[in-house]
């Protein structure tokens, strides 16, 4: 069984569906409202666990009812939560999501996720050392991401950086990462608008750029490769990228080739958008393998 450590955010998603996305100063009527567990770290942990990996989550929640729900949800999905602690006197992170016109808009409040400090991560050093791959995102402090990259380098554990939400990343993290998985928008910010083709060539088999329905693009050392996506009828795109990253990590940890890993991840992500909620549509291993 592949061993994956996910270091990142765990939050509650507050989701509104609406036929129309409001503009600045505009009020529109919504169709529904739901609260569902989310956070990029927790989403990726759940995705990987459902696909058969042994997943350890490193994160923080608040000492509120959201925190209790988030923690219970991780455990019910088989995620090891030895390093997920409630922070006294703090609220849990939240993501405020509008689903409208076939896509989503999200405002994230990090709250307890900001307590995932380098010192906090040090508690999980033995778990990181024993991992087949470590997965980290950017809803936690930048210094923590840098520290995680140093621990992975120390023990020669492959690090997958999902640079979302988009912000510049220290060059040392980019160099230490085994895989970097931005979407097109995130890649433009990460590399300051440099032409994508040039950046892909600089990081062969390392920079993996997701392009939504079109699939995934990378440079294999000789040419650009596009691994196509799967055409499905999307119900909710929230969490599709997190499903992709969790599935990609599982496939790589199990020793699949890069192309096969990306095909596996694309399929998992395509299945995830067919149901509501960031985690609600995340598929099982049988669902993915049965549809490849």
N, C-alpha and C positions, 0 to 999 in steps of 0.2 A: 504494500500500500504506500502510495506516494505521501511524503510528509511535507506539508506546506505551512509556513508561518505567515500570517497576514497581520501587518502592523498598520492600524489606521482607525478611521472614525466609525462610530456606531451611533446612530441617531434615530429619531422618529420622523417619518415622512408625513406631512400634513398635506393631503392631496385634494385639489379641487378640479373637477372636470367642467368644461364650459365649451359651448359652440364657438365662442369668440374670445380672443385674447384682449384684455383691456389695454388701451393706450394710456399715456400719462394723463392723470386727472380724470380718467373715465371709469365709470362703474358699469359692470355688466352682471347679468344674472347667471349663476352657475347651475349645473345640473346635479352635482353630487359632491359630498365631502367624506373623506375617509382618513383614518390614521393607520399607517402600516410601518413596521420596522424597516429602517434603511441605514444610510451612511455608506460611503463607498467601501470602507474597510469591511464592515459587516456584510454588505452585499456580496463582495468578492469571496469572503469566507464561506458564506452559505452556498454560493454557486459551486465552489470547489468541493465542499463537503457532500453536496447532493450528487456530484459526479464521482464520488468514491474515494476521495483523498482523506487522509488524517490531517485535520486542519486545527491549528492552534491560533487563536485570536489574541492580539495584544492591543488593549484599548482601555478607554474610560467611559463610564456613563455617570449621570447625575444620581443623587439620592432621592429621586422623585419616582412617580408612578411610571413615567416613560422609561426610566432606567431599568426598573424591574421587568417591564414588558420586553425591552430589548434583550436583556440578559436571558430571560426565559426562552425567547425565540431562538437565540443562538444555540442554546443547549438542546432545544427540541429538534434542531436541524443537525445535531451531531457535532457541533463545533466545540472544541475544548476551550473553556473560559477561565482557566487558572490565572490568566494574566489580564482579566477584564474586571476592574474594580470600580465600585461606586465612589464618587468624590463627595465628601461631606459638604453640605451647604451650597452645592452647585446644581444647576439644572442640566438635564441631558441636552445634547445637540439636537437640533431640529433642521429639517429641510422643508421649505414651503414651496409646493409644486403646483403649477397650473398646467393642466393638460388641455390643449385647445388646438384646433386646426391641424391635427395629426402630429403634433410634436409637443415638447415640454419646455417650460421656463422654470428655473429653480433659484431660490434664495436660500443660502445655507447659513445657519447660526451655529458656530462651532461649540460654544459653551464648554462642557466637560472635556471635549476632545482636545482642547488646548492644554490639558494637563498631561498629555502623553509626551513627557519630556525625555531627554536622553537618559536621565537617571532612572526614570520609570522603565524605560526599555531595557536597561541593564539587568533588571530582574529576570528577563526572559532570555538572557544570553545563552544558556545551555540549550534551550529549545531552538534558538536560531542556529547554533552550531550543529545540531542534529538534523536540520531541515534539508530537504532536497532542493527547495527553492523558497525564497522570501519575497513577499509581495507587499509593496508600499505605495501609498498615494499621497495627495497633497492637501487633505483636509486636516492635517496635523502640523505642528510647528516645523518650519524649515530646518532648524538646527537638529531636530529629531531625525528628519530624513537623512541629513548628512551623517549623523551618528550611526544610523542603521546601515548606511553604505560602508562605513568604516568597520563595523562588526562583521558584515558579510565578507569584506575583503580580507579581514584577519583570518577567518576560517575557510576562505575560498568557497563560500556558499553563493550560488547564483542569485543575483538580485534583479527582480523585475520592478521597474519604476513605471507606474501609471501616472503621468504628470497632469493630474486633474484634481481640483480645478486648475485652470491654466495660470501659471506664473513662471517667471524665469527660474531656472534651476542652476545651482552652483556647478561649475564645470567638473569639479571633483566627483560629484554624484553621477554625472553623465559618463565620465570615464570608468567609474567603478561598476556601473550597472551592466548586467549581461544583456538585458532587454529593456527597451523604452517603448511605451505603447501609447503615444498621443493620437488624438483624432486630428483632422486637418487644421482646425482652429487652434488647438493646443500646440501643434507643431510650429505654426507661424509665430506664436508668442515665444515658444521655447527657443527658437533659432532666429528671432528678430527679423522675420519676414524674408529670410534667405530662400532662394528657389528650392522647392522640395527635392527636386532631382539631385541637386548638389549636396544637400544634407544627407540624403539616403546613401549616396556614394561614399560619404565620409564615415558612415557607420554601417558597413555591410553586415547583414544577418543580425543586426542589433536594434536598429530603429525600425519599428513596425508601425506604420501609419494606417489607422482605420478610416475608411471613407464611406461609412454608412452602408446603404444598399449596394454600393459598388463593390464592397469587399475590403481587402487589406492589401497594402502596397509595401514592398521592401526591396532592397538591393542585395543580390546574392553573391556579389563579388565580380560578376560579369555583366549582369543585366538586371533591369527592374523586373520584378515579379509581382503580378496581381493575382491574389487568391480570391476568386469571386465570392460574393455573398449569396444568400438564398432569398428568393422572392416569396414573401408571405404577406398576409393581411395584418397590418399592425393595429393592435388595440391600445397598447401603452408602451412607449419606447423607454420609459424610465428604467434604469438598471441594465439596459442592453449592453452598454460598455463594460459594466461591472461583471456581467455574466461572461462576456468575451474574455476578460482578463483572468477570471477565476478558472475558466475552462482551458485557456492557453497555458496557465501555470500547471494545471493537472497533467495535460498532455506532455509538456516538456519534462516534468518530473518523472513521468512514466517512460521517458526515453523515445517518444515519437520524434520523427523528423520535423524540421521547422515547418515545412509545407503542410504535412499531415496535422501538425498541432494547430496551425492556423485554420485549416479546413474544419477541424473538430470544434474550435472556438467559434468560428463563423456560424456553424450549425446550431450550437448551443445558444448563441445570441439571437439568432433568427427565431428559435422556438420561444425564447423568453418574452418577445414583444407581443405574443399572441394572447396573453392574459394580463389582467390588471395587477399593478403593484410592482415595485422594483424586484422583490423576491417572489411574488406570487406566481410568476410564470417561469421561474428558473427550473430547467428540466433535470430529470434524473439521467443517470448513465444509460439506462435502457432506452429512454426516449431519444437521446442523441444518436446512439449507435444504431438504433432501429430506423433512423431517417437519413443516414449518410448515403 
